[in-house]
Protein backbone atom coordinates (compact mmCIF):
# COMPACT_ATOMS: atom_id res chain seq x y z
CA UNK A 1 0.00 0.00 0.00
CA UNK A 2 1.28 3.43 -0.88
CA UNK A 3 2.16 5.51 2.15
CA UNK A 4 1.18 9.16 2.57
CA UNK A 5 4.85 10.13 2.31
CA UNK A 6 5.16 8.30 -1.02
CA UNK A 7 2.01 9.88 -2.32
CA UNK A 8 3.25 13.34 -1.31
CA UNK A 9 6.49 12.72 -3.15
CA UNK A 10 4.44 12.11 -6.27
CA UNK A 11 3.06 15.63 -6.13
CA UNK A 12 4.89 17.46 -8.86
CA UNK A 13 5.69 21.13 -9.12
CA UNK A 14 2.44 21.80 -10.96
CA UNK A 15 0.41 21.07 -7.85
CA UNK A 16 -1.16 17.76 -8.79
CA UNK A 17 -0.32 14.04 -8.88
CA UNK A 18 1.21 13.33 -12.26
CA UNK A 19 2.57 9.81 -11.98
CA UNK A 20 2.47 7.46 -14.95
CA UNK A 21 -0.88 5.73 -15.35
CA UNK A 22 -1.63 2.79 -17.62
CA UNK A 23 -4.41 2.90 -20.18
CA UNK A 24 -7.36 2.74 -17.83
CA UNK A 25 -11.04 3.52 -17.95
CA UNK A 26 -11.12 6.67 -15.83
CA UNK A 27 -14.90 6.62 -15.45
CA UNK A 28 -14.89 3.03 -14.18
CA UNK A 29 -11.97 3.60 -11.81
CA UNK A 30 -13.34 6.87 -10.43
CA UNK A 31 -16.72 5.28 -9.73
CA UNK A 32 -15.01 2.36 -7.99
CA UNK A 33 -12.82 4.61 -5.82
CA UNK A 34 -15.76 6.84 -5.00
CA UNK A 35 -17.69 3.87 -3.63
CA UNK A 36 -14.69 2.50 -1.69
CA UNK A 37 -13.95 5.83 -0.03
CA UNK A 38 -17.53 7.07 0.47
CA UNK A 39 -16.64 10.09 -1.65
CA UNK A 40 -18.82 12.64 -3.37
CA UNK A 41 -17.81 14.59 -6.48
CA UNK A 42 -19.08 18.18 -6.63
CA UNK A 43 -18.52 19.97 -9.94
CA UNK A 44 -19.09 23.50 -11.14
CA UNK A 45 -20.88 24.16 -14.42
CA UNK A 46 -17.63 25.52 -15.84
CA UNK A 47 -15.84 22.15 -15.64
CA UNK A 48 -15.14 20.08 -18.74
CA UNK A 49 -18.05 17.98 -20.02
CA UNK A 50 -16.59 14.62 -18.87
CA UNK A 51 -16.29 15.82 -15.27
CA UNK A 52 -19.81 17.24 -15.29
CA UNK A 53 -21.08 13.86 -16.52
CA UNK A 54 -19.44 11.85 -13.73
CA UNK A 55 -20.13 14.29 -10.88
CA UNK A 56 -22.71 13.49 -8.20
CA UNK A 57 -23.83 17.09 -8.24
CA UNK A 58 -23.25 19.91 -10.72
CA UNK A 59 -24.16 23.44 -9.74
CA UNK A 60 -23.28 27.10 -9.36
CA UNK A 61 -21.41 28.50 -6.35
CA UNK A 62 -24.49 28.75 -4.11
CA UNK A 63 -25.80 25.27 -4.89
CA UNK A 64 -22.34 23.75 -4.43
CA UNK A 65 -21.91 25.48 -1.06
CA UNK A 66 -25.33 24.15 -0.01
CA UNK A 67 -24.41 20.62 -1.12
CA UNK A 68 -21.06 20.81 0.69
CA UNK A 69 -22.84 21.90 3.87
CA UNK A 70 -25.17 18.89 3.94
CA UNK A 71 -23.15 16.01 2.49
CA UNK A 72 -22.64 12.86 4.56
CA UNK A 73 -19.69 11.71 2.46
CA UNK A 74 -16.32 11.16 4.15
CA UNK A 75 -14.41 12.62 1.19
CA UNK A 76 -15.42 15.63 -0.90
CA UNK A 77 -13.76 15.91 -4.31
CA UNK A 78 -14.33 19.46 -5.50
CA UNK A 79 -14.04 19.73 -9.25
CA UNK A 80 -13.82 23.50 -9.40
CA UNK A 81 -11.29 26.07 -8.26
CA UNK A 82 -9.41 26.62 -5.02
CA UNK A 83 -11.78 29.01 -3.24
CA UNK A 84 -14.64 26.54 -3.78
CA UNK A 85 -12.76 23.63 -2.24
CA UNK A 86 -11.64 25.94 0.56
CA UNK A 87 -15.28 26.89 1.26
CA UNK A 88 -16.22 23.20 1.36
CA UNK A 89 -13.44 22.57 3.90
CA UNK A 90 -14.59 25.48 6.07
CA UNK A 91 -18.07 23.95 6.10
CA UNK A 92 -16.68 20.45 6.75
CA UNK A 93 -13.63 20.78 9.02
CA UNK A 94 -13.57 17.03 9.88
CA UNK A 95 -13.94 15.77 6.30
CA UNK A 96 -11.23 15.32 3.70
CA UNK A 97 -11.62 17.82 0.85
CA UNK A 98 -9.68 17.22 -2.36
CA UNK A 99 -9.02 19.46 -5.36
CA UNK A 100 -7.81 17.71 -8.55
CA UNK A 101 -5.32 20.49 -9.35
CA UNK A 102 -3.97 22.63 -6.52
CA UNK A 103 -3.16 25.46 -8.92
CA UNK A 104 -6.76 25.80 -10.13
CA UNK A 105 -7.12 29.33 -8.81
CA UNK A 106 -9.34 32.32 -9.62
CA UNK A 107 -8.41 35.64 -11.21
CA UNK A 108 -11.17 37.38 -9.25
CA UNK A 109 -10.00 35.98 -5.91
CA UNK A 110 -6.43 36.95 -6.82
CA UNK A 111 -7.57 40.54 -7.45
CA UNK A 112 -8.31 41.00 -3.73
CA UNK A 113 -5.13 40.46 -1.63
CA UNK A 114 -6.04 40.03 2.08
CA UNK A 115 -3.53 42.59 3.42
CA UNK A 116 -4.67 45.28 0.99
CA UNK A 117 -8.31 44.57 1.64
CA UNK A 118 -7.83 44.61 5.42
CA UNK A 119 -6.27 48.08 5.12
CA UNK A 120 -9.15 49.22 2.87
CA UNK A 121 -11.71 47.93 5.37
CA UNK A 122 -9.91 49.72 8.22
CA UNK A 123 -10.35 53.03 6.38
CA UNK A 124 -14.15 52.55 6.48
CA UNK A 125 -14.97 51.28 9.99
CA UNK A 126 -18.68 52.14 9.74
CA UNK A 127 -19.20 49.88 6.70
CA UNK A 128 -20.45 46.30 6.73
CA UNK A 129 -18.56 44.03 4.34
CA UNK A 130 -20.43 41.87 1.83
CA UNK A 131 -18.15 39.69 -0.26
CA UNK A 132 -18.82 37.60 -3.31
CA UNK A 133 -18.02 33.94 -2.59
CA UNK A 134 -15.27 34.08 -5.27
CA UNK A 135 -12.63 35.10 -2.73
CA UNK A 136 -10.12 33.54 -0.35
CA UNK A 137 -10.82 32.30 3.18
CA UNK A 138 -8.87 35.31 4.48
CA UNK A 139 -11.27 37.70 2.72
CA UNK A 140 -14.30 35.77 3.96
CA UNK A 141 -12.92 36.07 7.50
CA UNK A 142 -12.89 39.86 7.06
CA UNK A 143 -16.52 39.85 5.92
CA UNK A 144 -19.91 40.25 7.59
CA UNK A 145 -21.78 38.44 4.82
CA UNK A 146 -20.82 36.23 1.90
CA UNK A 147 -23.02 36.09 -1.19
CA UNK A 148 -23.21 34.52 -4.64
CA UNK A 149 -24.62 36.06 -7.79
CA UNK A 150 -27.79 34.01 -7.13
CA UNK A 151 -28.53 35.60 -3.74
CA UNK A 152 -26.51 38.85 -3.66
CA UNK A 153 -29.53 41.15 -4.14
CA UNK A 154 -31.51 39.30 -1.46
CA UNK A 155 -28.67 39.57 1.04
CA UNK A 156 -28.03 43.26 0.33
CA UNK A 157 -31.76 44.04 0.51
CA UNK A 158 -31.88 42.37 3.94
CA UNK A 159 -29.58 45.06 5.35
CA UNK A 160 -30.92 48.48 6.47
CA UNK A 161 -30.96 51.04 3.67
CA UNK A 162 -28.94 53.49 5.76
CA UNK A 163 -26.19 50.93 6.43
CA UNK A 164 -22.99 51.71 4.46
CA UNK A 165 -21.62 48.64 2.67
CA UNK A 166 -18.31 47.64 1.16
CA UNK A 167 -18.81 45.14 -1.68
CA UNK A 168 -15.88 43.03 -2.83
CA UNK A 169 -14.13 41.79 -4.83
CA UNK A 170 -16.03 42.14 -8.16
CA UNK A 171 -16.56 45.74 -9.26
CA UNK A 172 -18.78 44.72 -12.19
CA UNK A 173 -21.13 42.66 -10.03
CA UNK A 174 -21.05 45.43 -7.41
CA UNK A 175 -21.93 48.08 -9.99
CA UNK A 176 -24.82 45.96 -11.24
CA UNK A 177 -26.07 45.41 -7.67
CA UNK A 178 -25.89 49.14 -6.91
CA UNK A 179 -28.23 49.75 -9.85
CA UNK A 180 -30.53 46.88 -8.83
CA UNK A 181 -30.76 47.84 -5.15
CA UNK A 182 -30.52 51.64 -5.39
CA UNK A 183 -27.50 51.56 -3.09
CA UNK A 184 -24.17 53.30 -3.32
CA UNK A 185 -21.99 50.50 -2.03
CA UNK A 186 -18.27 51.15 -1.90
CA UNK A 187 -16.71 48.80 -4.44
CA UNK A 188 -13.38 47.00 -4.30
CA UNK A 189 -11.65 47.26 -7.69
CA UNK A 190 -11.47 43.58 -8.63
CA UNK A 191 -12.70 41.64 -11.67
CA UNK A 192 -12.93 38.24 -13.33
CA UNK A 193 -10.77 38.01 -16.43
CA UNK A 194 -13.22 35.56 -18.01
CA UNK A 195 -16.20 37.91 -17.77
CA UNK A 196 -14.14 40.89 -18.93
CA UNK A 197 -12.91 38.99 -21.99
CA UNK A 198 -16.01 39.47 -24.13
CA UNK A 199 -15.69 41.62 -27.24
CA UNK A 200 -18.50 44.14 -27.64
CA UNK A 201 -17.59 44.69 -31.29
CA UNK A 202 -17.69 40.97 -32.07
CA UNK A 203 -20.88 40.58 -30.05
CA UNK A 204 -22.62 43.26 -32.15
CA UNK A 205 -21.43 41.55 -35.34
CA UNK A 206 -22.67 38.20 -34.03
CA UNK A 207 -26.04 39.69 -33.14
CA UNK A 208 -26.36 41.11 -36.66
CA UNK A 209 -25.95 37.54 -37.93
CA UNK A 210 -28.57 36.31 -35.45
CA UNK A 211 -31.07 39.17 -34.89
CA UNK A 212 -33.63 36.65 -33.62
CA UNK A 213 -31.37 35.65 -30.70
CA UNK A 214 -31.60 36.98 -27.15
CA UNK A 215 -28.38 38.09 -25.46
CA UNK A 216 -28.18 36.82 -21.88
CA UNK A 217 -25.30 37.60 -19.52
CA UNK A 218 -23.77 36.97 -16.12
CA UNK A 219 -23.61 40.11 -13.91
CA UNK A 220 -19.82 39.80 -13.60
CA UNK A 221 -19.68 41.05 -17.19
CA UNK A 222 -18.82 44.66 -17.94
CA UNK A 223 -21.57 47.32 -17.77
CA UNK A 224 -21.62 48.06 -21.51
CA UNK A 225 -22.35 44.40 -22.26
CA UNK A 226 -25.05 44.18 -19.58
CA UNK A 227 -26.81 47.13 -21.22
CA UNK A 228 -27.52 45.06 -24.34
CA UNK A 229 -28.53 41.89 -22.47
CA UNK A 230 -32.17 40.85 -22.49
CA UNK A 231 -31.65 38.88 -19.27
CA UNK A 232 -28.94 39.18 -16.59
CA UNK A 233 -28.54 36.38 -14.06
CA UNK A 234 -26.37 33.95 -12.15
CA UNK A 235 -25.17 30.70 -13.73
CA UNK A 236 -28.25 28.84 -12.50
CA UNK A 237 -30.40 31.84 -13.42
CA UNK A 238 -29.15 31.74 -17.02
CA UNK A 239 -29.85 28.00 -17.22
CA UNK A 240 -33.38 28.42 -15.89
CA UNK A 241 -34.10 31.36 -18.17
CA UNK A 242 -33.18 29.43 -21.32
CA UNK A 243 -35.11 26.35 -20.17
CA UNK A 244 -38.28 28.31 -19.42
CA UNK A 245 -38.13 30.76 -22.31
CA UNK A 246 -40.30 30.45 -25.41
CA UNK A 247 -37.38 31.85 -27.41
CA UNK A 248 -35.38 29.42 -29.54
CA UNK A 249 -31.97 31.13 -29.88
CA UNK A 250 -29.61 32.65 -27.29
CA UNK A 251 -26.20 34.32 -27.24
CA UNK A 252 -24.72 33.50 -23.84
CA UNK A 253 -22.18 35.79 -22.16
CA UNK A 254 -20.57 33.74 -19.42
CA UNK A 255 -17.91 31.04 -19.16
CA UNK A 256 -18.42 28.55 -21.99
CA UNK A 257 -18.61 25.52 -19.69
CA UNK A 258 -22.26 26.36 -19.03
CA UNK A 259 -23.09 25.45 -22.63
CA UNK A 260 -22.83 21.70 -21.90
CA UNK A 261 -25.66 21.70 -19.35
CA UNK A 262 -27.61 24.29 -21.32
CA UNK A 263 -27.58 22.18 -24.47
CA UNK A 264 -28.37 19.01 -22.51
CA UNK A 265 -31.48 20.68 -21.09
CA UNK A 266 -32.47 22.37 -24.37
CA UNK A 267 -31.56 20.07 -27.28
CA UNK A 268 -33.97 21.84 -29.64
CA UNK A 269 -32.68 25.35 -28.93
CA UNK A 270 -29.73 27.15 -30.51
CA UNK A 271 -27.10 28.19 -27.97
CA UNK A 272 -24.27 30.47 -29.12
CA UNK A 273 -21.33 31.52 -26.90
CA UNK A 274 -20.61 35.25 -26.77
CA UNK A 275 -17.31 35.96 -28.55
CA UNK A 276 -14.08 36.76 -26.72
CA UNK A 277 -11.74 39.63 -27.52
CA UNK A 278 -8.86 37.25 -28.18
CA UNK A 279 -9.00 34.40 -30.65
CA UNK A 280 -8.82 31.02 -28.94
CA UNK A 281 -9.85 27.43 -29.53
CA UNK A 282 -13.58 28.01 -29.15
CA UNK A 283 -13.79 31.75 -29.94
CA UNK A 284 -15.55 32.05 -26.59
CA UNK A 285 -14.49 32.98 -23.07
CA UNK A 286 -13.13 30.07 -21.05
CA UNK A 287 -11.64 30.00 -17.56
CA UNK A 288 -8.21 28.43 -17.86
CA UNK A 289 -8.27 27.67 -14.13
CA UNK A 290 -11.56 25.74 -14.34
CA UNK A 291 -10.21 23.76 -17.28
CA UNK A 292 -7.07 22.69 -15.36
CA UNK A 293 -9.02 19.81 -13.83
CA UNK A 294 -9.03 16.69 -16.01
CA UNK A 295 -10.32 13.14 -15.67
CA UNK A 296 -6.79 11.90 -15.03
CA UNK A 297 -6.26 14.43 -12.22
CA UNK A 298 -9.68 13.60 -10.79
CA UNK A 299 -8.76 9.91 -10.73
CA UNK A 300 -5.33 10.47 -9.21
CA UNK A 301 -6.52 12.85 -6.51
CA UNK A 302 -9.21 10.37 -5.46
CA UNK A 303 -6.80 7.45 -5.54
CA UNK A 304 -4.08 9.14 -3.46
CA UNK A 305 -6.36 11.56 -1.57
CA UNK A 306 -4.16 14.47 -2.59
CA UNK A 307 -4.03 17.45 -3.03
CA UNK A 308 -5.78 17.79 0.30
CA UNK A 309 -7.23 21.22 1.16
CA UNK A 310 -6.61 22.51 4.68
CA UNK A 311 -7.78 25.74 6.32
CA UNK A 312 -6.23 26.89 9.60
CA UNK A 313 -8.80 26.37 12.37
CA UNK A 314 -8.96 29.97 13.69
CA UNK A 315 -9.30 31.33 10.15
CA UNK A 316 -12.05 28.79 9.41
CA UNK A 317 -13.97 29.79 12.56
CA UNK A 318 -14.03 33.42 11.39
CA UNK A 319 -14.79 32.61 7.75
CA UNK A 320 -17.71 30.29 8.48
CA UNK A 321 -19.72 33.06 10.20
CA UNK A 322 -20.52 35.08 7.02
CA UNK A 323 -20.92 31.84 5.01
CA UNK A 324 -23.53 30.54 7.46
CA UNK A 325 -25.32 33.90 7.35
CA UNK A 326 -25.55 33.51 3.57
CA UNK A 327 -26.83 29.93 3.79
CA UNK A 328 -29.43 30.91 6.37
CA UNK A 329 -30.71 33.79 4.23
CA UNK A 330 -30.78 31.52 1.16
CA UNK A 331 -33.15 28.94 2.61
C-alpha positions as CSV (number, residue, x, y, z in Angstrom):
1,X,0.0,0.0,0.0
2,X,1.3,3.4,-0.9
3,X,2.2,5.5,2.2
4,X,1.2,9.2,2.6
5,X,4.8,10.1,2.3
6,X,5.2,8.3,-1.0
7,X,2.0,9.9,-2.3
8,X,3.2,13.3,-1.3
9,X,6.5,12.7,-3.2
10,X,4.4,12.1,-6.3
11,X,3.1,15.6,-6.1
12,X,4.9,17.5,-8.9
13,X,5.7,21.1,-9.1
14,X,2.4,21.8,-11.0
15,X,0.4,21.1,-7.9
16,X,-1.2,17.8,-8.8
17,X,-0.3,14.0,-8.9
18,X,1.2,13.3,-12.3
19,X,2.6,9.8,-12.0
20,X,2.5,7.5,-14.9
21,X,-0.9,5.7,-15.4
22,X,-1.6,2.8,-17.6
23,X,-4.4,2.9,-20.2
24,X,-7.4,2.7,-17.8
25,X,-11.0,3.5,-18.0
26,X,-11.1,6.7,-15.8
27,X,-14.9,6.6,-15.4
28,X,-14.9,3.0,-14.2
29,X,-12.0,3.6,-11.8
30,X,-13.3,6.9,-10.4
31,X,-16.7,5.3,-9.7
32,X,-15.0,2.4,-8.0
33,X,-12.8,4.6,-5.8
34,X,-15.8,6.8,-5.0
35,X,-17.7,3.9,-3.6
36,X,-14.7,2.5,-1.7
37,X,-13.9,5.8,0.0
38,X,-17.5,7.1,0.5
39,X,-16.6,10.1,-1.6
40,X,-18.8,12.6,-3.4
41,X,-17.8,14.6,-6.5
42,X,-19.1,18.2,-6.6
43,X,-18.5,20.0,-9.9
44,X,-19.1,23.5,-11.1
45,X,-20.9,24.2,-14.4
46,X,-17.6,25.5,-15.8
47,X,-15.8,22.2,-15.6
48,X,-15.1,20.1,-18.7
49,X,-18.0,18.0,-20.0
50,X,-16.6,14.6,-18.9
51,X,-16.3,15.8,-15.3
52,X,-19.8,17.2,-15.3
53,X,-21.1,13.9,-16.5
54,X,-19.4,11.9,-13.7
55,X,-20.1,14.3,-10.9
56,X,-22.7,13.5,-8.2
57,X,-23.8,17.1,-8.2
58,X,-23.2,19.9,-10.7
59,X,-24.2,23.4,-9.7
60,X,-23.3,27.1,-9.4
61,X,-21.4,28.5,-6.4
62,X,-24.5,28.7,-4.1
63,X,-25.8,25.3,-4.9
64,X,-22.3,23.7,-4.4
65,X,-21.9,25.5,-1.1
66,X,-25.3,24.2,0.0
67,X,-24.4,20.6,-1.1
68,X,-21.1,20.8,0.7
69,X,-22.8,21.9,3.9
70,X,-25.2,18.9,3.9
71,X,-23.1,16.0,2.5
72,X,-22.6,12.9,4.6
73,X,-19.7,11.7,2.5
74,X,-16.3,11.2,4.2
75,X,-14.4,12.6,1.2
76,X,-15.4,15.6,-0.9
77,X,-13.8,15.9,-4.3
78,X,-14.3,19.5,-5.5
79,X,-14.0,19.7,-9.3
80,X,-13.8,23.5,-9.4
81,X,-11.3,26.1,-8.3
82,X,-9.4,26.6,-5.0
83,X,-11.8,29.0,-3.2
84,X,-14.6,26.5,-3.8
85,X,-12.8,23.6,-2.2
86,X,-11.6,25.9,0.6
87,X,-15.3,26.9,1.3
88,X,-16.2,23.2,1.4
89,X,-13.4,22.6,3.9
90,X,-14.6,25.5,6.1
91,X,-18.1,23.9,6.1
92,X,-16.7,20.5,6.7
93,X,-13.6,20.8,9.0
94,X,-13.6,17.0,9.9
95,X,-13.9,15.8,6.3
96,X,-11.2,15.3,3.7
97,X,-11.6,17.8,0.8
98,X,-9.7,17.2,-2.4
99,X,-9.0,19.5,-5.4
100,X,-7.8,17.7,-8.6
101,X,-5.3,20.5,-9.3
102,X,-4.0,22.6,-6.5
103,X,-3.2,25.5,-8.9
104,X,-6.8,25.8,-10.1
105,X,-7.1,29.3,-8.8
106,X,-9.3,32.3,-9.6
107,X,-8.4,35.6,-11.2
108,X,-11.2,37.4,-9.2
109,X,-10.0,36.0,-5.9
110,X,-6.4,37.0,-6.8
111,X,-7.6,40.5,-7.5
112,X,-8.3,41.0,-3.7
113,X,-5.1,40.5,-1.6
114,X,-6.0,40.0,2.1
115,X,-3.5,42.6,3.4
116,X,-4.7,45.3,1.0
117,X,-8.3,44.6,1.6
118,X,-7.8,44.6,5.4
119,X,-6.3,48.1,5.1
120,X,-9.1,49.2,2.9
121,X,-11.7,47.9,5.4
122,X,-9.9,49.7,8.2
123,X,-10.3,53.0,6.4
124,X,-14.2,52.5,6.5
125,X,-15.0,51.3,10.0
126,X,-18.7,52.1,9.7
127,X,-19.2,49.9,6.7
128,X,-20.5,46.3,6.7
129,X,-18.6,44.0,4.3
130,X,-20.4,41.9,1.8
131,X,-18.2,39.7,-0.3
132,X,-18.8,37.6,-3.3
133,X,-18.0,33.9,-2.6
134,X,-15.3,34.1,-5.3
135,X,-12.6,35.1,-2.7
136,X,-10.1,33.5,-0.3
137,X,-10.8,32.3,3.2
138,X,-8.9,35.3,4.5
139,X,-11.3,37.7,2.7
140,X,-14.3,35.8,4.0
141,X,-12.9,36.1,7.5
142,X,-12.9,39.9,7.1
143,X,-16.5,39.9,5.9
144,X,-19.9,40.2,7.6
145,X,-21.8,38.4,4.8
146,X,-20.8,36.2,1.9
147,X,-23.0,36.1,-1.2
148,X,-23.2,34.5,-4.6
149,X,-24.6,36.1,-7.8
150,X,-27.8,34.0,-7.1
151,X,-28.5,35.6,-3.7
152,X,-26.5,38.9,-3.7
153,X,-29.5,41.1,-4.1
154,X,-31.5,39.3,-1.5
155,X,-28.7,39.6,1.0
156,X,-28.0,43.3,0.3
157,X,-31.8,44.0,0.5
158,X,-31.9,42.4,3.9
159,X,-29.6,45.1,5.4
160,X,-30.9,48.5,6.5
161,X,-31.0,51.0,3.7
162,X,-28.9,53.5,5.8
163,X,-26.2,50.9,6.4
164,X,-23.0,51.7,4.5
165,X,-21.6,48.6,2.7
166,X,-18.3,47.6,1.2
167,X,-18.8,45.1,-1.7
168,X,-15.9,43.0,-2.8
169,X,-14.1,41.8,-4.8
170,X,-16.0,42.1,-8.2
171,X,-16.6,45.7,-9.3
172,X,-18.8,44.7,-12.2
173,X,-21.1,42.7,-10.0
174,X,-21.0,45.4,-7.4
175,X,-21.9,48.1,-10.0
176,X,-24.8,46.0,-11.2
177,X,-26.1,45.4,-7.7
178,X,-25.9,49.1,-6.9
179,X,-28.2,49.8,-9.8
180,X,-30.5,46.9,-8.8
181,X,-30.8,47.8,-5.1
182,X,-30.5,51.6,-5.4
183,X,-27.5,51.6,-3.1
184,X,-24.2,53.3,-3.3
185,X,-22.0,50.5,-2.0
186,X,-18.3,51.2,-1.9
187,X,-16.7,48.8,-4.4
188,X,-13.4,47.0,-4.3
189,X,-11.7,47.3,-7.7
190,X,-11.5,43.6,-8.6
191,X,-12.7,41.6,-11.7
192,X,-12.9,38.2,-13.3
193,X,-10.8,38.0,-16.4
194,X,-13.2,35.6,-18.0
195,X,-16.2,37.9,-17.8
196,X,-14.1,40.9,-18.9
197,X,-12.9,39.0,-22.0
198,X,-16.0,39.5,-24.1
199,X,-15.7,41.6,-27.2
200,X,-18.5,44.1,-27.6
201,X,-17.6,44.7,-31.3
202,X,-17.7,41.0,-32.1
203,X,-20.9,40.6,-30.1
204,X,-22.6,43.3,-32.2
205,X,-21.4,41.5,-35.3
206,X,-22.7,38.2,-34.0
207,X,-26.0,39.7,-33.1
208,X,-26.4,41.1,-36.7
209,X,-25.9,37.5,-37.9
210,X,-28.6,36.3,-35.5
211,X,-31.1,39.2,-34.9
212,X,-33.6,36.6,-33.6
213,X,-31.4,35.7,-30.7
214,X,-31.6,37.0,-27.1
215,X,-28.4,38.1,-25.5
216,X,-28.2,36.8,-21.9
217,X,-25.3,37.6,-19.5
218,X,-23.8,37.0,-16.1
219,X,-23.6,40.1,-13.9
220,X,-19.8,39.8,-13.6
221,X,-19.7,41.1,-17.2
222,X,-18.8,44.7,-17.9
223,X,-21.6,47.3,-17.8
224,X,-21.6,48.1,-21.5
225,X,-22.3,44.4,-22.3
226,X,-25.0,44.2,-19.6
227,X,-26.8,47.1,-21.2
228,X,-27.5,45.1,-24.3
229,X,-28.5,41.9,-22.5
230,X,-32.2,40.8,-22.5
231,X,-31.6,38.9,-19.3
232,X,-28.9,39.2,-16.6
233,X,-28.5,36.4,-14.1
234,X,-26.4,33.9,-12.2
235,X,-25.2,30.7,-13.7
236,X,-28.2,28.8,-12.5
237,X,-30.4,31.8,-13.4
238,X,-29.2,31.7,-17.0
239,X,-29.8,28.0,-17.2
240,X,-33.4,28.4,-15.9
241,X,-34.1,31.4,-18.2
242,X,-33.2,29.4,-21.3
243,X,-35.1,26.3,-20.2
244,X,-38.3,28.3,-19.4
245,X,-38.1,30.8,-22.3
246,X,-40.3,30.5,-25.4
247,X,-37.4,31.8,-27.4
248,X,-35.4,29.4,-29.5
249,X,-32.0,31.1,-29.9
250,X,-29.6,32.6,-27.3
251,X,-26.2,34.3,-27.2
252,X,-24.7,33.5,-23.8
253,X,-22.2,35.8,-22.2
254,X,-20.6,33.7,-19.4
255,X,-17.9,31.0,-19.2
256,X,-18.4,28.6,-22.0
257,X,-18.6,25.5,-19.7
258,X,-22.3,26.4,-19.0
259,X,-23.1,25.4,-22.6
260,X,-22.8,21.7,-21.9
261,X,-25.7,21.7,-19.4
262,X,-27.6,24.3,-21.3
263,X,-27.6,22.2,-24.5
264,X,-28.4,19.0,-22.5
265,X,-31.5,20.7,-21.1
266,X,-32.5,22.4,-24.4
267,X,-31.6,20.1,-27.3
268,X,-34.0,21.8,-29.6
269,X,-32.7,25.3,-28.9
270,X,-29.7,27.1,-30.5
271,X,-27.1,28.2,-28.0
272,X,-24.3,30.5,-29.1
273,X,-21.3,31.5,-26.9
274,X,-20.6,35.2,-26.8
275,X,-17.3,36.0,-28.5
276,X,-14.1,36.8,-26.7
277,X,-11.7,39.6,-27.5
278,X,-8.9,37.3,-28.2
279,X,-9.0,34.4,-30.6
280,X,-8.8,31.0,-28.9
281,X,-9.8,27.4,-29.5
282,X,-13.6,28.0,-29.2
283,X,-13.8,31.7,-29.9
284,X,-15.6,32.0,-26.6
285,X,-14.5,33.0,-23.1
286,X,-13.1,30.1,-21.1
287,X,-11.6,30.0,-17.6
288,X,-8.2,28.4,-17.9
289,X,-8.3,27.7,-14.1
290,X,-11.6,25.7,-14.3
291,X,-10.2,23.8,-17.3
292,X,-7.1,22.7,-15.4
293,X,-9.0,19.8,-13.8
294,X,-9.0,16.7,-16.0
295,X,-10.3,13.1,-15.7
296,X,-6.8,11.9,-15.0
297,X,-6.3,14.4,-12.2
298,X,-9.7,13.6,-10.8
299,X,-8.8,9.9,-10.7
300,X,-5.3,10.5,-9.2
301,X,-6.5,12.8,-6.5
302,X,-9.2,10.4,-5.5
303,X,-6.8,7.4,-5.5
304,X,-4.1,9.1,-3.5
305,X,-6.4,11.6,-1.6
306,X,-4.2,14.5,-2.6
307,X,-4.0,17.5,-3.0
308,X,-5.8,17.8,0.3
309,X,-7.2,21.2,1.2
310,X,-6.6,22.5,4.7
311,X,-7.8,25.7,6.3
312,X,-6.2,26.9,9.6
313,X,-8.8,26.4,12.4
314,X,-9.0,30.0,13.7
315,X,-9.3,31.3,10.2
316,X,-12.0,28.8,9.4
317,X,-14.0,29.8,12.6
318,X,-14.0,33.4,11.4
319,X,-14.8,32.6,7.7
320,X,-17.7,30.3,8.5
321,X,-19.7,33.1,10.2
322,X,-20.5,35.1,7.0
323,X,-20.9,31.8,5.0
324,X,-23.5,30.5,7.5
325,X,-25.3,33.9,7.3
326,X,-25.5,33.5,3.6
327,X,-26.8,29.9,3.8
328,X,-29.4,30.9,6.4
329,X,-30.7,33.8,4.2
330,X,-30.8,31.5,1.2
331,X,-33.2,28.9,2.6
